Every structure is written in structure tokens, then in C-alpha cells.
Amino acid sequence: MSRDTPPEHTPDGRYVVIDGRRWRATDPDLPIDTDARLRKHLMAARRAVGAALRAHDERAEREARRRVHTAKVALGERGTPWWEQTDAERRARWLDGLTTLDEEADQG
């Protein structure tokens, strides 16, 4: 699989398969703009984890990992599985995560 090729999904669409390992798929009902904003936050948080590790800054690492987790939950990749949530719960999940990440980015 190359970066340009979408990952294989399980027949039920709930997981992607990468190098033989199953990972929970992103909630397919995420609006495109919301998905893009959450992924932007996720990538920034992952870069912050790397920077904190290089700087040996445990506090910054914890904070960055918390932001990664918030983004992954909002995307539906962690927490309660998106297929077990109502439409309203799913919408609340991604809006809550996005609000939290946007507010933190504004403070930073």
C-alpha cells in the first residue's frame, strides 16, 4: 500500500487493515471539513509528541499525547465505537473534540 492508495477495509467497514493489522476506521459520517480539521489537529499533536520526545520534556509529551487522544476519539478511532453510537452521539463526539482542540490551539 502506498500513501496514495486507501487502506483495505474489513467487509463491515469498521476497520482498516494495514500490514495485516486491524485498526478502527474513522467514522465514515464525519463531514469532510470536520474530518480535515480533526486530521490537521492530529498531525500537529503528533509532531508535538516528537518535538517533546526530542526535547526530553515529559510535560509537553503528556499534553501532546492527550491532544492526539482527543483527536482520535473525535475521529471515532478510539473510545466508544462509532457504530454503537446514535447519530446525535456521533455528532456530539466530533463537535466536542473539535471544540476542545480549536480552543487549545487558540490558547497556544
N, C-alpha and C positions, 0 to 999 in steps of 0.2 A: 504494500500500500504506500503510495506517495502522498505528499502533503495535499496534492490537488485532488486526490481520489477520496470520496467519502468512505468512512469505515463501514464494514459489513455490520448489518443489524441482525439480531435474532428474529425469527419469524413473527413474534408478537410485537416487535418494535421497541421493546422495553430496554434492551441492552445493545451496546455496540461491542464488537469483537475485534480486539487489537492484539496481534501476536498471540492468538489463541486464548486470550484472557477476556472475560466479560466485564464490562464497565456499564454502570447505569447510564442510559441515554438521557440527553437533555429533553425536557418537556417539549413535545412537538407542538403544543398550542401556544408557546411563547410568541408574542408579536415580534416581527423581525427587528424593529427598532429597539425593543426591550432586550432581546437576545444580544444584539450588537453592543448595547451599553453595558450589560452584565459581563460580557466577554472582555470588554475593554477594562473594566474594573478587575476582573480575574487576572488578566495578563499583567496589569500594573502591580497587583498584590504578589503575584509570583516573582516578578522582578524584584520587588521589595524584600521577599524572603531571601533571594540570592544575595542581595546587597547586604542584608543583615548578617547572613552567614559569613560573608567575606570580611565584614567589619567585626565579627565576634560580638555582636550586640544582641544579647538574648531578649531584651525587652522589645526591641524592634522586630525581631524574628517572631515572637509570640503575637504581636499586633498584626504583622503581615499575614501570618498563618490564620489568624482569626478572620481577616478580610477574605482570604482565599475560601475559607469555610462558608462565610456568609454568601459569597458569590455562587459557590457550588450548590448550596441549599436553594438559593433563589432560582438557579437554572434547573432545579429538580434532580440534580445528580447526587444529592445527599439528603438526609432527613426522610420524612415520610415519602414513600414512593408516589410520584405524581399520578399514577394510575389508580391509587387508592383515595385520592382527594376529589372532592367535588370541584366543579368549575370555579365556584366562588373561592374555595380554599386555595386552589392553584393560583388564581389571580392575586389573592392576598399575599401568598408566599412570594411571588416575584416582585410585587409592588413594595412589600415591606423590605425585602432585601435591597432593592434598588434605592429606596428612600434612605436606608441606613448607609449604603455605600456612597451615594451622592453627597449626603451631609458630611460624612467623614472626609471626602475628597475636598469639599469646600473649606473645611477646617484646616486641612493640611497645607 
